[in-house]
Amino acid sequence: MDKGLRLLIVVALLGSFTLYSWRGLGEVFRERGRYTDALGLIPAATPPLRFGVPSLQELVVRYHLEPTQATCALCHIGKENTRQFNPFGRYYQAIVHRLLNETVAADSPEARSIFQLSVAQIRQAIQEVTQDGLDSDRDGFDNDLELLFGFRPGEAQSRPDLEAQTLQRYRKRLRELAKAGQLEARLHMENPSKKGLPAQEATLTFWGFTQDQKPLVRLERLMLYKAALSKE
């Protein structure tokens, strides 16, 4: 194949990726103020990801994930073979395929692309894959519980050093506070930026992280949740 032709194909593919990527991100950002996070609060501004994958961006905003930790590894296995999915990714992929089958023609070249999802479909897919009780990696902690408190729902070894019932109780109470309109006020009373290293280490211990685990959720968010629960 002629080098010029190959270069043209590569440019066309990259252009298509960028178009679908930023189109999806634009929809997400335009609707930023119209929805709430996993606990029912209006999500705070979140730094953009290095790549414009709308589904991943939605997870970052919904669960206040740390952008440097929220990579394609949430759903995929390995750095080279991005077509291989972990258990969480397989669940999400199945939901995406079902939604695309409902709206995209079977003969469409983008029929299996996540970039064909609308914002509403992205949110529906994430809602389904994070419903209470759905534990993709079968480690005893459901997907929503792990994402909410900073663990990876597709890796069984990424789990808190706590009883599942403990985190379920914490989640239930945080949801109650959010529904009553109390959680947001309590969170604003705290200033995690002024907390030192001992407070950060105590926070990680509280949520069941071991020394070799890095939280998927922004540390300041975990500190705020801990503070809200501690005032009970």
Backbone as CSV, one residue per row, in Angstrom:
resi,resn,N_x,N_y,N_z,CA_x,CA_y,CA_z,C_x,C_y,C_z
1,MET,0.845,-1.199,0.000,0.000,0.000,0.000,0.881,1.250,0.000
2,ASP,0.499,2.225,-0.809,1.243,3.476,-0.887,1.303,4.169,0.471
3,LYS,2.478,4.742,0.832,2.639,5.401,2.128,1.671,6.562,2.301
4,GLY,1.456,7.305,1.223,0.539,8.431,1.296,-0.874,7.985,1.608
5,LEU,-1.290,6.862,1.006,-2.625,6.334,1.243,-2.766,5.858,2.679
6,ARG,-1.722,5.183,3.183,-1.760,4.717,4.565,-1.859,5.886,5.542
7,LEU,-1.106,6.946,5.255,-1.154,8.128,6.115,-2.543,8.750,6.105
8,LEU,-3.160,8.779,4.919,-4.501,9.337,4.783,-5.514,8.539,5.591
9,ILE,-5.374,7.209,5.577,-6.287,6.341,6.330,-6.140,6.579,7.828
10,VAL,-4.883,6.675,8.266,-4.621,6.911,9.693,-5.219,8.241,10.136
11,VAL,-5.015,9.278,9.319,-5.558,10.601,9.655,-7.080,10.564,9.714
12,ALA,-7.694,9.840,8.781,-9.155,9.737,8.753,-9.683,9.032,9.995
13,LEU,-8.984,7.956,10.407,-9.407,7.225,11.595,-9.278,8.075,12.853
14,LEU,-8.156,8.774,12.965,-7.954,9.648,14.119,-8.972,10.775,14.147
15,GLY,-9.288,11.298,12.957,-10.282,12.360,12.881,-11.649,11.880,13.327
16,SER,-12.014,10.652,12.925,-13.307,10.094,13.320,-13.380,9.892,14.826
17,PHE,-12.273,9.383,15.390,-12.208,9.181,16.843,-12.409,10.508,17.570
18,THR,-11.706,11.524,17.122,-11.794,12.836,17.770,-13.188,13.416,17.663
19,LEU,-13.805,13.270,16.476,-15.144,13.806,16.258,-16.145,13.196,17.218
20,TYR,-16.178,11.848,17.273,-17.133,11.188,18.141,-16.822,11.446,19.604
21,SER,-15.524,11.479,19.918,-15.107,11.690,21.299,-15.568,13.040,21.808
22,TRP,-15.209,14.100,21.121,-15.538,15.431,21.603,-17.001,15.776,21.439
23,ARG,-17.653,15.154,20.477,-19.096,15.360,20.364,-19.792,14.832,21.610
24,GLY,-19.384,13.627,22.040,-19.957,13.047,23.244,-19.616,13.848,24.482
25,LEU,-18.367,14.292,24.585,-17.969,15.089,25.742,-18.739,16.398,25.792
26,GLY,-18.978,17.000,24.626,-19.727,18.247,24.589,-21.120,18.074,25.161
27,GLU,-21.770,16.952,24.831,-23.094,16.687,25.378,-23.040,16.567,26.891
28,VAL,-22.033,15.854,27.383,-21.901,15.660,28.826,-21.724,16.986,29.539
29,PHE,-20.813,17.841,29.016,-20.535,19.100,29.681,-21.714,20.078,29.576
30,ARG,-22.460,20.046,28.481,-23.605,20.941,28.337,-24.680,20.622,29.371
31,GLU,-24.765,19.351,29.772,-25.792,18.939,30.717,-25.251,18.808,32.131
32,ARG,-24.057,19.350,32.382,-23.400,19.173,33.674,-24.282,19.572,34.841
33,GLY,-25.044,20.650,34.732,-25.839,21.112,35.856,-27.202,20.466,35.965
34,ARG,-27.508,19.483,35.136,-28.855,18.916,35.104,-28.969,17.563,35.799
35,TYR,-27.907,17.087,36.394,-27.971,15.769,37.003,-27.129,15.741,38.260
36,THR,-27.261,14.665,39.003,-26.564,14.545,40.273,-25.579,13.388,40.250
37,ASP,-24.728,13.373,41.277,-23.753,12.289,41.354,-24.387,11.055,41.985
38,ALA,-23.556,10.080,42.358,-24.072,8.802,42.844,-24.848,8.923,44.147
39,LEU,-24.617,10.005,44.915,-25.324,10.192,46.179,-26.478,11.186,46.072
40,GLY,-26.651,11.772,44.884,-27.742,12.710,44.695,-27.348,14.159,44.821
41,LEU,-26.031,14.442,44.824,-25.547,15.818,44.899,-25.162,16.311,43.512
42,ILE,-25.274,17.611,43.291,-24.779,18.182,42.044,-23.260,18.025,42.042
43,PRO,-22.694,17.339,41.067,-21.255,17.089,41.089,-20.429,18.349,40.903
44,ALA,-19.321,18.404,41.603,-18.404,19.532,41.462,-17.671,19.425,40.132
45,ALA,-17.060,20.527,39.714,-16.293,20.521,38.467,-15.163,19.508,38.570
46,THR,-14.963,18.756,37.514,-13.942,17.716,37.495,-12.976,17.980,36.352
47,PRO,-11.664,17.907,36.606,-10.696,18.132,35.530,-10.934,17.163,34.372
48,PRO,-10.777,17.601,33.134,-11.005,16.722,31.989,-9.983,15.603,31.926
49,LEU,-10.387,14.508,31.312,-9.474,13.387,31.130,-8.518,13.674,29.983
50,ARG,-7.460,12.861,29.926,-6.496,13.023,28.837,-7.105,12.604,27.505
51,PHE,-8.063,11.686,27.533,-8.729,11.248,26.312,-10.225,11.485,26.469
52,GLY,-10.866,11.869,25.370,-12.273,12.203,25.453,-13.173,11.014,25.283
53,VAL,-13.253,10.137,26.273,-14.160,9.000,26.230,-15.371,9.352,27.091
54,PRO,-16.503,9.665,26.495,-17.662,10.147,27.256,-18.090,9.223,28.388
55,SER,-18.078,7.905,28.161,-18.491,6.974,29.210,-17.576,7.076,30.427
56,LEU,-16.287,7.187,30.185,-15.328,7.289,31.273,-15.457,8.629,31.979
57,GLN,-15.666,9.685,31.194,-15.855,11.009,31.780,-17.091,11.027,32.684
58,GLU,-18.134,10.359,32.263,-19.351,10.305,33.069,-19.094,9.594,34.398
59,LEU,-18.321,8.527,34.382,-17.972,7.825,35.616,-17.141,8.713,36.535
60,VAL,-16.220,9.470,35.944,-15.375,10.374,36.731,-16.223,11.388,37.480
61,VAL,-17.183,11.984,36.783,-18.018,13.017,37.392,-19.001,12.410,38.398
62,ARG,-19.599,11.315,38.033,-20.622,10.699,38.891,-20.045,10.245,40.226
63,TYR,-18.817,9.695,40.189,-18.223,9.144,41.416,-17.048,9.969,41.948
64,HIS,-16.787,11.121,41.347,-15.691,11.993,41.797,-14.363,11.229,41.776
65,LEU,-14.102,10.561,40.669,-12.884,9.774,40.553,-11.671,10.675,40.336
66,GLU,-10.522,10.181,40.748,-9.260,10.877,40.506,-8.891,10.676,39.040
67,PRO,-8.833,11.753,38.222,-8.594,11.602,36.786,-7.335,10.821,36.432
68,THR,-6.279,10.946,37.230,-5.038,10.217,36.917,-5.198,8.716,37.139
69,GLN,-6.169,8.318,37.939,-6.414,6.904,38.200,-7.532,6.340,37.321
70,ALA,-8.402,7.217,36.861,-9.550,6.786,36.061,-9.144,6.646,34.598
71,THR,-8.614,5.495,34.251,-8.145,5.239,32.887,-8.994,4.131,32.252
72,CYS,-8.643,3.758,31.042,-9.364,2.692,30.352,-9.234,1.354,31.081
73,ALA,-8.279,1.264,32.026,-8.102,0.042,32.807,-9.294,-0.238,33.712
74,LEU,-10.197,0.729,33.853,-11.418,0.472,34.610,-12.231,-0.651,33.973
75,CYS,-12.169,-0.743,32.642,-12.941,-1.755,31.915,-12.070,-2.751,31.162
76,HIS,-10.860,-2.321,30.788,-9.998,-3.148,29.953,-8.870,-3.796,30.744
77,ILE,-8.330,-4.868,30.188,-7.207,-5.580,30.795,-5.955,-5.306,29.980
78,GLY,-4.872,-4.941,30.642,-3.601,-4.753,29.960,-3.509,-3.455,29.198
79,LYS,-2.272,-3.106,28.820,-2.015,-1.858,28.110,-1.995,-2.053,26.598
80,GLU,-1.744,-3.278,26.149,-1.617,-3.525,24.708,-2.922,-4.009,24.093
81,ASN,-3.536,-4.999,24.716,-4.756,-5.579,24.155,-5.981,-4.895,24.742
82,THR,-6.358,-3.784,24.173,-7.491,-3.023,24.718,-8.833,-3.660,24.396
83,ARG,-8.849,-4.719,23.619,-10.102,-5.391,23.291,-10.489,-6.409,24.365
84,GLN,-9.582,-6.671,25.289,-9.865,-7.626,26.351,-10.450,-6.889,27.559
85,PHE,-11.614,-7.356,28.025,-12.324,-6.673,29.092,-12.217,-7.423,30.412
86,ASN,-12.194,-6.676,31.510,-12.313,-7.289,32.820,-13.799,-7.520,33.104
87,PRO,-14.175,-8.150,34.215,-15.599,-8.453,34.466,-16.513,-7.235,34.427
88,PHE,-16.071,-6.117,34.998,-16.886,-4.899,34.971,-17.060,-4.420,33.539
89,GLY,-15.985,-4.454,32.762,-16.046,-4.036,31.367,-16.965,-4.907,30.540
90,ARG,-16.978,-6.213,30.812,-17.847,-7.119,30.065,-19.321,-6.831,30.345
91,TYR,-19.649,-6.545,31.598,-21.027,-6.185,31.929,-21.418,-4.908,31.195
92,TYR,-20.537,-3.925,31.245,-20.843,-2.640,30.608,-20.958,-2.820,29.094
93,GLN,-20.072,-3.611,28.505,-20.109,-3.852,27.063,-21.432,-4.486,26.643
94,ALA,-21.916,-5.443,27.413,-23.172,-6.112,27.079,-24.339,-5.123,27.099
95,ILE,-24.337,-4.233,28.081,-25.396,-3.221,28.167,-25.311,-2.270,26.985
96,VAL,-24.091,-1.846,26.643,-23.887,-0.935,25.512,-24.380,-1.564,24.215
97,HIS,-24.040,-2.829,23.982,-24.481,-3.503,22.764,-26.009,-3.549,22.685
98,ARG,-26.658,-3.816,23.798,-28.112,-3.859,23.806,-28.703,-2.499,23.470
99,LEU,-28.165,-1.442,24.049,-28.668,-0.094,23.782,-28.423,0.322,22.337
100,LEU,-27.255,-0.032,21.799,-26.955,0.312,20.414,-27.852,-0.445,19.449
101,ASN,-28.172,-1.684,19.784,-29.065,-2.458,18.936,-30.441,-1.811,18.824
102,GLU,-30.808,-1.038,19.835,-32.119,-0.391,19.847,-32.159,0.882,19.014
103,THR,-30.990,1.455,18.745,-30.981,2.773,18.086,-30.107,2.870,16.846
104,VAL,-29.166,1.945,16.667,-28.232,2.026,15.539,-28.466,0.863,14.594
105,ALA,-28.507,1.145,13.312,-28.724,0.103,12.311,-27.638,-0.958,12.399
106,ALA,-28.030,-2.212,12.217,-27.097,-3.328,12.346,-25.935,-3.242,11.371
107,ASP,-26.158,-2.635,10.192,-25.105,-2.561,9.188,-24.264,-1.288,9.316
108,SER,-24.483,-0.508,10.366,-23.700,0.702,10.567,-22.264,0.345,10.951
109,PRO,-21.260,1.008,10.353,-19.866,0.710,10.707,-19.544,1.074,12.155
110,GLU,-20.391,1.887,12.786,-20.167,2.290,14.178,-21.147,1.595,15.124
111,ALA,-21.747,0.488,14.666,-22.786,-0.164,15.456,-22.294,-0.661,16.799
112,ARG,-21.006,-0.879,16.952,-20.480,-1.393,18.204,-19.519,-0.406,18.858
113,SER,-19.665,0.867,18.554,-18.782,1.885,19.108,-19.454,2.608,20.269
114,ILE,-18.746,2.752,21.394,-19.303,3.478,22.533,-19.512,4.947,22.199
115,PHE,-18.867,5.425,21.139,-19.012,6.819,20.753,-20.323,7.089,20.023
116,GLN,-21.091,6.030,19.773,-22.420,6.181,19.184,-23.494,6.368,20.248
117,LEU,-23.140,6.201,21.507,-24.111,6.354,22.578,-24.466,7.820,22.795
118,SER,-25.727,8.084,23.041,-26.138,9.424,23.443,-25.834,9.594,24.928
119,VAL,-25.917,10.829,25.424,-25.707,11.062,26.852,-26.701,10.259,27.681
120,ALA,-27.959,10.240,27.238,-28.985,9.493,27.967,-28.648,8.011,28.024
121,GLN,-28.133,7.463,26.909,-27.769,6.051,26.882,-26.564,5.764,27.771
122,ILE,-25.593,6.670,27.771,-24.424,6.503,28.639,-24.865,6.417,30.087
123,ARG,-25.735,7.335,30.473,-26.185,7.371,31.864,-27.036,6.156,32.212
124,GLN,-27.829,5.692,31.259,-28.622,4.491,31.504,-27.709,3.286,31.686
125,ALA,-26.685,3.171,30.822,-25.755,2.049,30.915,-25.005,2.052,32.243
126,ILE,-24.546,3.225,32.666,-23.820,3.330,33.930,-24.753,3.050,35.101
127,GLN,-25.990,3.518,35.009,-26.968,3.242,36.057,-27.187,1.743,36.201
128,GLU,-27.258,1.043,35.080,-27.502,-0.395,35.122,-26.302,-1.160,35.670
129,VAL,-25.104,-0.774,35.248,-23.918,-1.528,35.661,-23.508,-1.216,37.095
130,THR,-24.111,-0.158,37.681,-23.789,0.185,39.067,-24.999,0.045,39.985
131,GLN,-25.991,-0.718,39.567,-27.151,-0.927,40.423,-26.742,-1.705,41.668
132,ASP,-27.384,-1.417,42.778,-27.062,-2.085,44.037,-27.139,-3.603,43.878
133,GLY,-26.147,-4.285,44.405,-26.144,-5.741,44.388,-25.412,-6.359,43.217
134,LEU,-25.112,-5.591,42.163,-24.403,-6.135,41.007,-22.906,-6.099,41.276
135,ASP,-22.320,-7.262,41.463,-20.905,-7.397,41.822,-20.169,-8.098,40.687
136,SER,-19.630,-7.324,39.762,-19.027,-7.891,38.549,-17.864,-8.830,38.849
137,ASP,-16.965,-8.416,39.739,-15.781,-9.231,39.994,-15.972,-10.233,41.130
138,ARG,-17.172,-10.280,41.680,-17.561,-11.265,42.694,-16.607,-11.287,43.897
139,ASP,-16.263,-10.104,44.366,-15.387,-10.030,45.535,-16.164,-9.712,46.807
140,GLY,-17.503,-9.686,46.705,-18.332,-9.433,47.870,-18.768,-7.995,48.026
141,PHE,-18.279,-7.098,47.158,-18.625,-5.675,47.210,-19.212,-5.280,45.856
142,ASP,-20.438,-4.767,45.841,-21.057,-4.461,44.549,-20.360,-3.288,43.867
143,ASN,-20.613,-3.129,42.571,-19.889,-2.151,41.752,-20.037,-0.724,42.273
144,ASP,-21.252,-0.340,42.632,-21.483,1.011,43.132,-20.713,1.250,44.427
145,LEU,-20.712,0.275,45.306,-20.020,0.398,46.583,-18.525,0.616,46.360
146,GLU,-17.940,-0.139,45.446,-16.503,-0.011,45.184,-16.167,1.323,44.532
147,LEU,-16.953,1.731,43.555,-16.694,3.004,42.888,-16.892,4.181,43.840
148,LEU,-17.911,4.108,44.667,-18.223,5.200,45.586,-17.088,5.456,46.572
149,PHE,-16.453,4.376,47.018,-15.426,4.519,48.036,-14.001,4.251,47.529
150,GLY,-13.837,4.204,46.204,-12.496,4.255,45.645,-11.823,2.972,45.243
151,PHE,-12.578,1.903,45.021,-11.980,0.634,44.600,-12.423,0.293,43.179
152,ARG,-11.754,-0.670,42.572,-11.997,-1.004,41.170,-12.978,-2.170,41.050
153,PRO,-14.123,-1.943,40.410,-15.176,-2.963,40.354,-14.880,-4.135,39.427
154,GLY,-13.809,-4.043,38.652,-13.480,-5.135,37.734,-12.295,-5.961,38.154
155,GLU,-11.753,-5.688,39.343,-10.572,-6.408,39.828,-10.862,-6.935,41.232
156,ALA,-10.936,-8.253,41.366,-11.292,-8.857,42.645,-10.285,-8.538,43.741
157,GLN,-9.016,-8.306,43.363,-7.999,-7.995,44.366,-8.090,-6.569,44.865
158,SER,-8.848,-5.732,44.157,-9.068,-4.353,44.594,-10.332,-4.311,45.436
159,ARG,-10.152,-4.483,46.719,-11.292,-4.541,47.627,-10.868,-3.995,48.976
160,PRO,-11.800,-3.422,49.734,-11.444,-2.852,51.039,-11.197,-3.925,52.093
161,ASP,-10.365,-3.594,53.044,-10.084,-4.497,54.152,-11.115,-4.258,55.258
162,LEU,-12.380,-4.383,54.870,-13.512,-4.175,55.767,-14.607,-5.172,55.405
163,GLU,-15.563,-5.329,56.291,-16.730,-6.138,55.978,-17.622,-5.380,55.004
164,ALA,-18.226,-6.092,54.062,-19.109,-5.454,53.087,-20.265,-4.748,53.787
165,GLN,-20.762,-5.323,54.880,-21.886,-4.721,55.602,-21.519,-3.349,56.161
166,THR,-20.245,-3.167,56.510,-19.804,-1.878,57.050,-19.930,-0.786,56.004
167,LEU,-19.433,-1.055,54.788,-19.524,-0.062,53.725,-20.968,0.137,53.272
168,GLN,-21.745,-0.919,53.296,-23.160,-0.782,52.935,-23.876,0.144,53.922
169,ARG,-23.525,0.042,55.177,-24.122,0.909,56.188,-23.702,2.362,55.977
170,TYR,-22.424,2.555,55.650,-21.941,3.910,55.369,-22.657,4.505,54.156
171,ARG,-22.796,3.708,53.114,-23.462,4.190,51.896,-24.908,4.566,52.182
172,LYS,-25.591,3.723,52.927,-26.995,3.995,53.258,-27.126,5.311,54.008
173,ARG,-26.227,5.549,54.967,-26.322,6.775,55.743,-25.995,8.004,54.907
174,LEU,-24.996,7.910,54.043,-24.661,9.039,53.177,-25.807,9.358,52.225
175,ARG,-26.472,8.327,51.733,-27.629,8.552,50.860,-28.752,9.234,51.622
176,GLU,-28.963,8.833,52.869,-30.011,9.452,53.673,-29.710,10.930,53.918
177,LEU,-28.461,11.232,54.230,-28.062,12.618,54.461,-28.233,13.452,53.192
178,ALA,-27.866,12.857,52.041,-27.997,13.579,50.773,-29.462,13.838,50.446
179,LYS,-30.298,12.832,50.645,-31.723,12.971,50.335,-32.387,14.026,51.212
180,ALA,-31.928,14.140,52.454,-32.495,15.116,53.390,-31.901,16.505,53.196
181,GLY,-30.956,16.627,52.265,-30.334,17.910,52.011,-29.299,18.310,53.047
182,GLN,-28.856,17.344,53.849,-27.913,17.636,54.919,-26.461,17.384,54.535
183,LEU,-26.257,16.472,53.616,-24.882,16.081,53.308,-24.093,17.214,52.675
184,GLU,-24.684,17.910,51.722,-23.960,18.980,51.040,-23.524,20.060,52.030
185,ALA,-24.394,20.411,52.966,-24.039,21.426,53.968,-22.887,20.946,54.839
186,ARG,-22.918,19.675,55.210,-21.850,19.124,56.048,-20.530,19.074,55.297
187,LEU,-20.610,18.760,54.037,-19.377,18.674,53.246,-18.726,20.043,53.114
188,HIS,-19.546,21.079,52.943,-18.992,22.418,52.756,-18.347,22.971,54.027
189,MET,-18.657,22.392,55.172,-18.055,22.839,56.424,-16.618,22.345,56.575
190,GLU,-16.267,21.334,55.803,-14.922,20.764,55.874,-14.026,21.385,54.807
191,ASN,-12.737,21.472,55.106,-11.752,21.973,54.145,-10.596,20.982,54.066
192,PRO,-10.724,19.978,53.206,-9.707,18.925,53.143,-8.332,19.430,52.740
193,SER,-8.261,20.584,52.078,-6.961,21.100,51.653,-6.069,21.461,52.836
194,LYS,-6.687,21.680,54.016,-5.919,22.046,55.197,-5.511,20.830,56.023
195,LYS,-5.944,19.664,55.616,-5.625,18.451,56.352,-4.220,17.985,55.997
196,GLY,-3.498,17.493,56.973,-2.137,17.031,56.746,-2.081,15.547,56.426
197,LEU,-0.847,15.040,56.328,-0.628,13.635,55.980,-1.257,12.674,56.983
198,PRO,-1.166,12.916,58.301,-1.813,11.998,59.248,-3.311,11.844,58.997
199,ALA,-3.982,12.950,58.672,-5.421,12.899,58.408,-5.706,12.108,57.134
200,GLN,-4.838,12.248,56.145,-5.011,11.501,54.901,-4.835,9.999,55.144
201,GLU,-3.823,9.639,55.917,-3.580,8.232,56.218,-4.732,7.643,57.033
202,ALA,-5.262,8.441,57.967,-6.390,7.979,58.774,-7.619,7.756,57.898
203,THR,-7.774,8.603,56.882,-8.906,8.465,55.965,-8.812,7.163,55.177
204,LEU,-7.638,6.868,54.666,-7.456,5.637,53.889,-7.689,4.405,54.751
205,THR,-7.236,4.464,55.998,-7.456,3.350,56.917,-8.941,3.181,57.216
206,PHE,-9.625,4.304,57.399,-11.065,4.283,57.688,-11.832,3.553,56.588
207,TRP,-11.451,3.785,55.332,-12.160,3.178,54.207,-11.607,1.815,53.816
208,GLY,-10.653,1.294,54.571,-10.192,-0.073,54.345,-9.129,-0.245,53.284
209,PHE,-8.357,0.820,53.008,-7.259,0.701,52.046,-6.017,0.143,52.736
210,THR,-5.311,-0.714,52.035,-4.025,-1.197,52.524,-2.935,-0.264,52.018
211,GLN,-1.718,-0.430,52.499,-0.637,0.496,52.171,-0.308,0.526,50.683
212,ASP,-0.540,-0.575,49.977,-0.180,-0.637,48.557,-1.336,-0.264,47.631
213,GLN,-2.454,0.187,48.168,-3.613,0.536,47.352,-3.760,2.049,47.212
214,LYS,-4.028,2.484,45.989,-4.296,3.894,45.725,-5.784,4.060,45.455
215,PRO,-6.426,5.022,46.119,-7.873,5.188,45.926,-8.217,5.677,44.532
216,LEU,-9.261,5.105,43.976,-9.750,5.536,42.671,-10.495,6.863,42.781
217,VAL,-11.121,7.082,43.927,-11.849,8.326,44.189,-10.874,9.380,44.702
218,ARG,-11.163,10.648,44.401,-10.324,11.738,44.907,-10.276,11.691,46.421
219,LEU,-9.070,11.787,46.974,-8.874,11.652,48.410,-9.695,12.666,49.196
220,GLU,-9.799,13.868,48.675,-10.568,14.890,49.396,-12.025,14.478,49.542
221,ARG,-12.532,13.741,48.565,-13.926,13.286,48.640,-14.091,12.261,49.751
222,LEU,-13.142,11.339,49.853,-13.190,10.331,50.904,-13.084,10.987,52.285
223,MET,-12.276,12.040,52.370,-12.134,12.756,53.636,-13.442,13.440,54.020
224,LEU,-14.128,13.980,53.040,-15.403,14.639,53.302,-16.477,13.641,53.732
225,TYR,-16.529,12.494,53.085,-17.492,11.459,53.470,-17.218,10.993,54.906
226,LYS,-15.965,10.782,55.224,-15.592,10.344,56.570,-16.012,11.387,57.605
227,ALA,-15.770,12.652,57.296,-16.137,13.732,58.225,-17.650,13.762,58.445
228,ALA,-18.420,13.573,57.377,-19.868,13.590,57.504,-20.372,12.458,58.386
229,LEU,-19.773,11.274,58.226,-20.173,10.125,59.027,-19.721,10.269,60.479
230,SER,-18.564,10.879,60.676,-18.012,11.019,62.021,-18.829,11.958,62.885
231,LYS,-19.627,12.820,62.261,-20.427,13.794,63.010,-21.789,13.245,63.410
232,GLU,-21.999,11.986,63.085,-23.289,11.373,63.432,-23.387,11.145,64.936
